């Protein structure tokens, strides 16, 4: 990389001396780096004569390609760094929580805070947070991760949901046992934190679980869409499916609901007290929005 930078500077100035001044090294160092690059490529990049240098045809082609690549790198670096500004927020969450809960609320936030830019990063597993930069994370889990500040968004409430046409064709489904004759839409076991049908049946008092048929899906968002398309019965999480219930795209075939100690959390770094003002504004807006929703449901 050092040889490439030395070559680009020398090609731009057509002078090893000026390139050396720009990079704060000696002309000899520039000459050595370029000679190393020429040996690696197996072709001369400059013609040298009478204290002057000129690019060869290969050198000109190489310089143009290199300059374009360095400009691309500089551009994407600037773009990436801009997210660390005072008016940008990176929110990390699962694709299910992003698509079913967060994104429907974003337009309201943008109306109130036009000068704040949101960047949403979808990561399915909490351990993926180690690989990206983020300001706030929104996740469902049985136990919040250590080393982070965890604020409860809402508790877990799990109940069966299906499309109205499916209920009409396969109902009544008015108790947990009646679901065993249905197609159960199941989240694959890789999603260990999310409750399975086997766990749900056990906790509501059904010990023997042998469903008539099962459709396995590895994405909760896709699983909800399958339920909307009347392909079976899914487990619905309160808050995530509320909009579909309100619109009539999904229905609750029975009153049975399971409430557990698992929660949806707002996660922050331990050094959260140093976070910038736009993160504080987004956090306050989000928590106020949740309080309003819970109040509207009569759950306060």
C-alpha positions as CSV (number, residue, x, y, z in Angstrom):
1,X,0.0,0.0,0.0
2,X,2.8,2.4,0.8
3,X,4.3,1.8,-2.7
4,X,0.9,2.5,-4.3
5,X,0.6,5.8,-2.4
6,X,4.2,6.8,-3.3
7,X,3.5,6.0,-7.0
8,X,0.2,7.9,-7.1
9,X,1.9,11.0,-5.7
10,X,4.8,10.8,-8.1
11,X,2.6,10.2,-11.1
12,X,0.4,13.2,-10.1
13,X,3.4,15.5,-9.7
14,X,5.7,13.9,-12.3
15,X,8.3,14.5,-9.7
16,X,9.8,12.2,-7.0
17,X,10.9,15.3,-5.1
18,X,7.5,16.9,-4.9
19,X,6.0,13.5,-4.0
20,X,8.5,13.2,-1.2
21,X,7.6,16.7,0.1
22,X,3.9,15.8,0.1
23,X,4.4,12.5,1.9
24,X,7.1,13.9,4.3
25,X,9.8,11.3,3.2
26,X,13.0,11.6,1.2
27,X,13.1,11.4,-2.7
28,X,15.2,8.2,-2.2
29,X,12.4,6.6,-0.3
30,X,9.9,7.4,-3.1
31,X,12.4,6.0,-5.6
32,X,12.8,2.8,-3.7
33,X,9.1,2.2,-3.2
34,X,8.3,2.8,-6.9
35,X,11.2,0.5,-8.0
36,X,9.8,-2.2,-5.7
37,X,6.4,-1.8,-7.3
38,X,7.9,-2.0,-10.8
39,X,9.7,-5.2,-9.9
40,X,6.5,-6.6,-8.5
41,X,4.6,-5.7,-11.7
42,X,7.5,-6.7,-14.0
43,X,7.1,-3.5,-16.0
44,X,8.6,0.0,-15.8
45,X,6.1,2.7,-14.7
46,X,8.4,5.7,-15.4
47,X,11.2,6.7,-17.8
48,X,13.9,8.5,-16.0
49,X,16.2,11.1,-17.6
50,X,18.1,14.3,-16.7
51,X,16.5,14.6,-13.3
52,X,13.0,14.3,-14.8
53,X,10.5,11.5,-14.9
54,X,7.7,10.6,-17.3
55,X,5.0,8.0,-17.1
56,X,5.3,5.0,-19.5
57,X,2.1,3.9,-21.2
58,X,1.7,1.2,-18.6
59,X,2.4,3.7,-15.9
60,X,-0.2,6.1,-17.2
61,X,-2.8,3.3,-17.3
62,X,-1.9,2.1,-13.9
63,X,-2.0,5.7,-12.4
64,X,-5.5,6.3,-13.8
65,X,-6.8,3.1,-12.4
66,X,-5.2,3.6,-9.1
67,X,-6.4,7.2,-8.8
68,X,-10.0,6.1,-9.5
69,X,-9.8,3.3,-6.9
70,X,-8.3,5.7,-4.3
71,X,-11.1,8.2,-5.0
72,X,-13.7,5.5,-4.5
73,X,-12.1,4.4,-1.2
74,X,-12.0,8.1,0.0
75,X,-15.6,8.5,-1.0
76,X,-16.9,5.5,0.9
77,X,-14.8,6.3,3.9
78,X,-16.2,9.8,4.1
79,X,-19.7,8.4,3.7
80,X,-19.2,5.8,6.4
81,X,-17.6,8.4,8.8
82,X,-20.5,10.8,8.3
83,X,-22.8,8.4,10.2
84,X,-20.8,9.3,13.3
85,X,-21.9,12.9,13.1
86,X,-24.1,14.6,15.7
87,X,-27.3,14.2,13.7
88,X,-27.1,10.5,12.7
89,X,-28.2,7.5,14.6
90,X,-27.5,3.9,13.9
91,X,-30.2,1.5,15.2
92,X,-29.4,-2.2,15.2
93,X,-32.3,-4.7,15.5
94,X,-33.6,-8.0,14.1
95,X,-35.3,-8.0,10.7
96,X,-38.6,-9.0,12.4
97,X,-38.6,-6.2,14.9
98,X,-37.5,-3.7,12.2
99,X,-40.1,-4.6,9.6
100,X,-43.0,-5.4,12.0
101,X,-42.6,-2.8,14.7
102,X,-39.9,-0.1,14.1
103,X,-40.3,0.8,10.4
104,X,-44.1,1.6,10.7
105,X,-43.2,4.2,13.4
106,X,-40.3,5.9,11.5
107,X,-42.4,8.3,9.4
108,X,-43.9,9.8,12.6
109,X,-40.4,10.3,14.0
110,X,-39.1,11.9,10.8
111,X,-42.0,14.4,10.9
112,X,-41.0,15.5,14.4
113,X,-37.2,15.4,13.9
114,X,-36.5,16.3,10.3
115,X,-32.8,17.1,11.0
116,X,-32.0,13.6,12.4
117,X,-31.0,10.8,10.0
118,X,-31.7,7.2,10.9
119,X,-29.6,4.2,9.8
120,X,-31.2,0.8,10.5
121,X,-28.9,-2.2,10.5
122,X,-30.7,-5.6,10.6
123,X,-28.8,-8.3,12.6
124,X,-30.6,-11.5,13.5
125,X,-28.4,-12.4,16.5
126,X,-27.4,-10.2,19.4
127,X,-23.8,-11.4,19.1
128,X,-23.7,-9.7,15.7
129,X,-23.5,-6.4,17.5
130,X,-19.8,-6.9,18.0
131,X,-19.2,-6.5,14.2
132,X,-20.9,-3.2,13.6
133,X,-21.1,0.3,15.1
134,X,-24.5,1.2,16.7
135,X,-26.0,3.7,19.0
136,X,-29.2,1.9,20.1
137,X,-30.2,-1.8,19.7
138,X,-33.7,-3.2,19.9
139,X,-34.0,-6.9,20.6
140,X,-36.2,-9.6,22.1
141,X,-34.4,-11.9,24.5
142,X,-34.9,-14.1,27.6
143,X,-32.1,-12.4,29.5
144,X,-30.5,-9.1,28.5
145,X,-26.8,-9.4,27.6
146,X,-24.2,-8.4,30.3
147,X,-22.1,-5.3,29.7
148,X,-25.0,-3.3,28.2
149,X,-27.7,-1.0,29.6
150,X,-31.1,-2.7,29.1
151,X,-34.4,-0.8,29.3
152,X,-37.6,-2.8,28.9
153,X,-39.7,-1.8,26.0
154,X,-42.5,-4.3,26.6
155,X,-43.0,-7.8,28.0
156,X,-43.6,-10.9,26.0
157,X,-47.2,-11.9,25.2
158,X,-47.6,-14.9,22.8
159,X,-50.9,-16.1,21.3
160,X,-52.0,-17.9,18.1
161,X,-52.9,-15.9,15.0
162,X,-54.0,-16.8,11.5
163,X,-55.7,-15.2,8.5
164,X,-59.5,-14.8,8.6
165,X,-60.0,-17.1,5.6
166,X,-58.0,-19.8,7.3
167,X,-60.1,-19.6,10.4
168,X,-63.3,-19.7,8.3
169,X,-62.1,-22.8,6.5
170,X,-60.5,-24.7,9.4
171,X,-62.3,-23.3,12.5
172,X,-63.4,-23.2,15.1
173,X,-60.0,-23.0,16.8
174,X,-61.2,-21.9,20.2
175,X,-58.8,-23.8,22.5
176,X,-55.1,-24.9,22.3
177,X,-56.0,-28.6,21.7
178,X,-58.0,-27.7,18.6
179,X,-54.8,-26.3,17.0
180,X,-53.3,-29.8,16.7
181,X,-55.5,-30.4,13.6
182,X,-54.1,-27.3,11.9
183,X,-51.0,-26.4,10.0
184,X,-48.6,-24.9,12.5
185,X,-46.3,-22.3,11.1
186,X,-43.0,-22.8,13.1
187,X,-39.9,-20.8,13.4
188,X,-36.9,-23.0,12.9
189,X,-34.9,-24.0,16.0
190,X,-32.0,-21.8,15.1
191,X,-34.0,-18.9,16.5
192,X,-33.4,-20.2,20.1
193,X,-34.7,-17.1,22.0
194,X,-38.1,-17.2,20.2
195,X,-40.7,-19.4,21.8
196,X,-41.5,-22.6,19.9
197,X,-44.9,-24.2,19.6
198,X,-43.8,-27.1,21.8
199,X,-42.9,-24.6,24.6
200,X,-46.1,-22.7,24.1
201,X,-48.3,-25.8,24.3
202,X,-46.4,-27.0,27.4
203,X,-46.8,-23.7,29.2
204,X,-50.6,-23.5,28.5
205,X,-51.1,-27.0,29.8
206,X,-51.1,-29.2,26.6
207,X,-48.6,-32.0,27.3
208,X,-48.8,-34.1,24.1
209,X,-48.0,-32.2,20.9
210,X,-48.4,-34.0,17.7
211,X,-49.7,-31.5,15.1
212,X,-51.3,-32.6,11.9
213,X,-48.8,-30.8,9.8
214,X,-46.1,-28.2,10.2
215,X,-44.5,-25.6,7.9
216,X,-41.0,-24.5,9.1
217,X,-39.7,-21.0,8.2
218,X,-36.4,-19.4,9.4
219,X,-37.6,-15.8,9.4
220,X,-40.3,-14.5,11.7
221,X,-41.3,-11.8,9.2
222,X,-41.9,-14.5,6.6
223,X,-43.8,-16.6,9.1
224,X,-46.2,-13.7,9.7
225,X,-46.7,-13.2,6.0
226,X,-47.5,-16.9,5.6
227,X,-50.1,-16.6,8.3
228,X,-51.6,-13.5,6.5
229,X,-51.7,-15.6,3.3
230,X,-53.8,-18.2,5.2
231,X,-51.2,-21.0,5.1
232,X,-51.6,-21.9,8.8
233,X,-51.5,-20.7,12.4
234,X,-48.5,-18.9,13.8
235,X,-47.5,-17.7,17.2
236,X,-48.0,-14.0,17.4
237,X,-46.0,-11.7,19.6
238,X,-47.9,-8.7,21.1
239,X,-46.7,-5.4,19.6
240,X,-45.2,-7.1,16.6
241,X,-48.5,-8.2,15.1
242,X,-50.8,-5.6,16.6
243,X,-51.0,-3.6,13.3
244,X,-52.1,-6.7,11.4
245,X,-54.7,-7.5,14.0
246,X,-56.0,-3.9,13.8
247,X,-56.2,-4.0,10.0
248,X,-58.0,-7.4,10.0
249,X,-55.2,-9.1,8.0
250,X,-54.7,-11.4,11.1
251,X,-57.2,-12.6,13.7
252,X,-56.8,-14.3,17.1
253,X,-58.9,-17.5,16.9
254,X,-58.9,-17.9,20.7
255,X,-58.4,-15.9,23.9
256,X,-55.5,-17.9,25.2
257,X,-52.4,-15.8,25.7
258,X,-49.1,-16.7,27.4
259,X,-47.3,-14.0,29.3
260,X,-43.7,-14.6,30.3
261,X,-40.8,-12.8,31.9
262,X,-39.0,-12.5,28.5
263,X,-39.0,-9.0,27.1
264,X,-38.2,-6.7,24.2
265,X,-35.3,-4.5,25.2
266,X,-33.7,-1.2,24.3
267,X,-30.0,-1.8,24.6
268,X,-27.3,0.8,25.0
269,X,-23.5,0.9,25.5
270,X,-22.4,1.2,29.1
271,X,-20.9,4.6,28.2
272,X,-24.4,5.8,27.3
273,X,-24.0,9.0,29.3
274,X,-21.6,10.3,26.7
275,X,-24.0,9.7,23.8
276,X,-24.9,12.7,21.6
277,X,-28.1,14.7,21.7
278,X,-29.8,13.1,18.7
279,X,-29.5,9.6,20.3
280,X,-31.1,11.0,23.5
281,X,-33.9,12.6,21.4
282,X,-34.6,9.3,19.6
283,X,-34.5,7.3,22.8
284,X,-37.0,9.7,24.5
285,X,-39.3,9.7,21.5
286,X,-39.3,5.9,21.4
287,X,-40.0,5.4,25.0
288,X,-42.8,8.1,24.9
289,X,-44.3,6.3,21.9
290,X,-44.4,3.0,23.7
291,X,-46.0,4.6,26.8
292,X,-48.7,6.1,24.6
293,X,-49.4,2.8,22.8
294,X,-49.6,0.9,26.1
295,X,-52.0,3.6,27.5
296,X,-54.2,3.3,24.4
297,X,-54.4,-0.5,25.0
298,X,-55.5,0.1,28.6
299,X,-52.5,-1.7,30.0
300,X,-51.0,1.1,32.1
